[in-house]
Amino acid sequence: MVKTRFSIALHIMTLLSIYYEDWLPSTTIAGSLNINPVLVRKELVTLKEGGFIESKEGKNGGVRLLKAPSKILLSDIFNLVKGPDTVLSKLKNTPNPSCRVGKQINDKLTAVMSTIDNAISNELNKQTLEEFKNRF
């Protein structure tokens, strides 16, 4: 579910940009989101693999940003969380290949969905994490 994963990731990244110098534990982040820390940790793994954050274990551990918020575009976060999937999904079933529409629908949908993803990414490309953070 890209729509909720992006919201969670952006919330996490906004917190980390506000507390840029601090190591934030997942429980603190989860408290801000009002969700289970396990869900936060799942997104933290993605953000770490994407090169956005670093982590430190121990009593004073947690996570923090690797780059300045001014160097991170919202589209970077979106594209990482979205991965190779599209925001919208095709039907899981296989359409009828004998049908005029059924035999072509997936190709046509792929083109539309790619256009939608590009439009979202282009819009998010206009804003940095720093600019978003400054709204709070």
LOMAR-668286 format. One record per residue (C-alpha): x, y, z; residue in three letters; residue number from 1. Coordinates in pm, 1 decimal. Example, Ala and Ser with C-alpha at 12.3 -4.5 7.8 and 13.67 -1.06 7.14 Angstrom:
+----------+----------+----------+------+------+
|        x |        y |        z | resn | resi |
+----------+----------+----------+------+------+
|   1230.0 |   -450.0 |    780.0 |  ala |    1 |
|   1367.0 |   -106.0 |    714.0 |  ser |    2 |
+----------+----------+----------+------+------+
end
This chain:
+----------+----------+----------+------+------+
|        x |        y |        z | resn | resi |
+----------+----------+----------+------+------+
|      0.0 |      0.0 |      0.0 |  met |    1 |
|    203.7 |    290.8 |   -129.0 |  val |    2 |
|    -42.0 |    550.0 |     -2.7 |  lys |    3 |
|      5.6 |    461.5 |    365.4 |  thr |    4 |
|    373.0 |    369.2 |    335.2 |  arg |    5 |
|    456.9 |    707.5 |    184.9 |  phe |    6 |
|    266.3 |    886.1 |    460.9 |  ser |    7 |
|    449.2 |    687.6 |    728.2 |  ile |    8 |
|    788.8 |    736.9 |    563.8 |  ala |    9 |
|    732.1 |   1109.7 |    517.4 |  leu |   10 |
|    620.5 |   1143.3 |    880.4 |  his |   11 |
|    937.2 |    963.7 |    994.0 |  ile |   12 |
|   1161.0 |   1171.4 |    769.4 |  met |   13 |
|    995.6 |   1494.3 |    884.4 |  thr |   14 |
|   1057.0 |   1405.5 |   1249.0 |  leu |   15 |
|   1416.8 |   1317.9 |   1172.5 |  leu |   16 |
|   1463.9 |   1647.8 |    991.0 |  ser |   17 |
|   1317.9 |   1846.3 |   1281.5 |  ile |   18 |
|   1545.8 |   1662.9 |   1525.7 |  tyr |   19 |
|   1835.3 |   1651.5 |   1278.4 |  tyr |   20 |
|   2114.7 |   1626.5 |   1536.3 |  glu |   21 |
|   1940.6 |   1369.5 |   1758.7 |  asp |   22 |
|   1916.1 |    992.2 |   1751.6 |  trp |   23 |
|   1544.6 |    911.9 |   1765.8 |  leu |   24 |
|   1437.3 |    570.5 |   1892.1 |  pro |   25 |
|   1165.2 |    385.9 |   1702.0 |  ser |   26 |
|    937.6 |    406.1 |   2007.0 |  thr |   27 |
|    952.2 |    786.9 |   1996.2 |  thr |   28 |
|    875.5 |    786.3 |   1625.4 |  ile |   29 |
|    594.6 |    534.7 |   1677.3 |  ala |   30 |
|    449.3 |    759.6 |   1948.9 |  gly |   31 |
|    433.0 |   1050.8 |   1706.6 |  ser |   32 |
|    264.3 |    832.8 |   1445.7 |  leu |   33 |
|     48.0 |    663.5 |   1709.3 |  asn |   34 |
|    124.5 |    321.8 |   1557.5 |  ile |   35 |
|    303.1 |      6.0 |   1665.2 |  asn |   36 |
|    685.0 |     39.9 |   1669.0 |  pro |   37 |
|    708.1 |   -276.6 |   1456.3 |  val |   38 |
|    545.0 |    -89.9 |   1165.1 |  leu |   39 |
|    789.8 |    196.0 |   1213.8 |  val |   40 |
|   1085.8 |    -42.0 |   1213.4 |  arg |   41 |
|    968.4 |   -188.6 |    880.7 |  lys |   42 |
|    980.1 |    154.1 |    721.3 |  glu |   43 |
|   1310.4 |    233.9 |    889.9 |  leu |   44 |
|   1463.6 |    -70.4 |    718.9 |  val |   45 |
|   1347.1 |     62.2 |    381.2 |  thr |   46 |
|   1477.4 |    412.8 |    456.3 |  leu |   47 |
|   1811.9 |    272.6 |    571.1 |  lys |   48 |
|   1846.8 |     50.8 |    262.3 |  glu |   49 |
|   1764.3 |    357.6 |     52.5 |  gly |   50 |
|   2053.6 |    549.1 |    207.4 |  gly |   51 |
|   1842.9 |    810.9 |    385.0 |  phe |   52 |
|   1908.9 |    718.1 |    747.3 |  ile |   53 |
|   2164.4 |    555.5 |    972.5 |  glu |   54 |
|   2102.6 |    367.7 |   1293.7 |  ser |   55 |
|   2282.9 |    315.5 |   1620.7 |  lys |   56 |
|   2203.9 |     49.0 |   1876.1 |  glu |   57 |
|   2216.5 |     82.1 |   2251.2 |  gly |   58 |
|   2080.5 |    300.7 |   2528.2 |  lys |   59 |
|   2135.6 |    625.8 |   2340.0 |  asn |   60 |
|   2068.2 |    469.9 |   2001.2 |  gly |   61 |
|   1808.2 |    532.8 |   1739.9 |  gly |   62 |
|   1803.4 |    663.8 |   1384.7 |  val |   63 |
|   1893.2 |    990.9 |   1217.3 |  arg |   64 |
|   1921.3 |   1135.8 |    869.5 |  leu |   65 |
|   2236.1 |   1074.7 |    666.5 |  leu |   66 |
|   2188.0 |   1381.6 |    446.5 |  lys |   67 |
|   2064.8 |   1730.5 |    506.7 |  ala |   68 |
|   1686.0 |   1767.6 |    460.3 |  pro |   69 |
|   1755.1 |   2030.1 |    194.0 |  ser |   70 |
|   1919.7 |   1759.1 |    -18.9 |  lys |   71 |
|   1625.8 |   1516.8 |     -3.1 |  ile |   72 |
|   1333.6 |   1556.8 |   -242.1 |  leu |   73 |
|    990.7 |   1427.8 |   -149.1 |  leu |   74 |
|   1001.4 |   1237.5 |   -478.9 |  ser |   75 |
|   1309.9 |   1050.9 |   -352.3 |  asp |   76 |
|   1109.5 |    924.8 |    -54.8 |  ile |   77 |
|    806.2 |    843.8 |   -269.5 |  phe |   78 |
|   1005.7 |    648.6 |   -527.3 |  asn |   79 |
|   1192.0 |    452.9 |   -260.3 |  leu |   80 |
|    874.4 |    352.9 |    -78.8 |  val |   81 |
|    683.4 |    284.8 |   -401.3 |  lys |   82 |
|    957.2 |     61.8 |   -540.1 |  gly |   83 |
|    893.2 |   -100.3 |   -876.7 |  pro |   84 |
|    516.2 |   -112.3 |   -825.5 |  asp |   85 |
|    272.6 |    148.0 |   -951.9 |  thr |   86 |
|     48.8 |    347.3 |   -720.4 |  val |   87 |
|   -260.0 |    195.9 |   -879.8 |  leu |   88 |
|   -285.5 |   -175.3 |   -949.2 |  ser |   89 |
|   -423.1 |   -386.6 |  -1227.2 |  lys |   90 |
|   -673.4 |   -660.5 |  -1154.5 |  leu |   91 |
|   -523.6 |   -980.0 |  -1019.2 |  lys |   92 |
|   -723.7 |  -1199.5 |  -1256.5 |  asn |   93 |
|   -625.0 |  -1257.3 |  -1618.8 |  thr |   94 |
|   -864.4 |  -1085.6 |  -1859.8 |  pro |   95 |
|  -1021.8 |  -1280.6 |  -2144.8 |  asn |   96 |
|   -768.4 |  -1286.3 |  -2432.7 |  pro |   97 |
|  -1052.2 |  -1336.6 |  -2681.0 |  ser |   98 |
|  -1219.7 |  -1012.2 |  -2577.5 |  cys |   99 |
|  -1140.6 |   -693.0 |  -2767.2 |  arg |  100 |
|  -1084.2 |   -507.3 |  -2439.6 |  val |  101 |
|   -956.2 |   -798.4 |  -2231.7 |  gly |  102 |
|   -665.5 |   -877.7 |  -2461.3 |  lys |  103 |
|   -533.0 |   -519.4 |  -2448.2 |  gln |  104 |
|   -644.9 |   -381.8 |  -2113.1 |  ile |  105 |
|   -327.2 |   -457.5 |  -1918.1 |  asn |  106 |
|   -102.7 |   -285.8 |  -2174.1 |  asp |  107 |
|   -328.1 |     19.2 |  -2178.7 |  lys |  108 |
|   -351.5 |     27.3 |  -1798.5 |  leu |  109 |
|     27.1 |      0.9 |  -1765.3 |  thr |  110 |
|     69.2 |    313.1 |  -1978.0 |  ala |  111 |
|   -191.6 |    507.0 |  -1777.2 |  val |  112 |
|    -43.9 |    395.7 |  -1444.5 |  met |  113 |
|    305.5 |    492.1 |  -1551.4 |  ser |  114 |
|    179.4 |    838.2 |  -1647.1 |  thr |  115 |
|     13.0 |    874.6 |  -1305.3 |  ile |  116 |
|    327.8 |    767.0 |  -1119.6 |  asp |  117 |
|    538.0 |   1010.1 |  -1322.8 |  asn |  118 |
|    294.8 |   1295.6 |  -1250.2 |  ala |  119 |
|    308.4 |   1225.8 |   -875.9 |  ile |  120 |
|    686.3 |   1199.9 |   -881.1 |  ser |  121 |
|    719.7 |   1521.3 |  -1085.8 |  asn |  122 |
|    501.1 |   1709.3 |   -838.1 |  glu |  123 |
|    692.9 |   1576.2 |   -537.1 |  leu |  124 |
|   1017.4 |   1661.0 |   -716.8 |  asn |  125 |
|    935.5 |   2029.9 |   -662.9 |  lys |  126 |
|    973.3 |   2012.8 |   -284.2 |  gln |  127 |
|   1254.0 |   1921.7 |    -47.9 |  thr |  128 |
|   1215.3 |   1761.1 |    290.8 |  leu |  129 |
|   1346.3 |   2087.4 |    437.9 |  glu |  130 |
|   1065.5 |   2285.5 |    275.7 |  glu |  131 |
|    807.5 |   2034.4 |    395.0 |  phe |  132 |
|    950.0 |   2034.8 |    749.3 |  lys |  133 |
|    928.5 |   2412.9 |    765.4 |  asn |  134 |
|    549.4 |   2392.1 |    747.8 |  arg |  135 |
|    542.5 |   2266.0 |   1107.8 |  phe |  136 |
+----------+----------+----------+------+------+
end
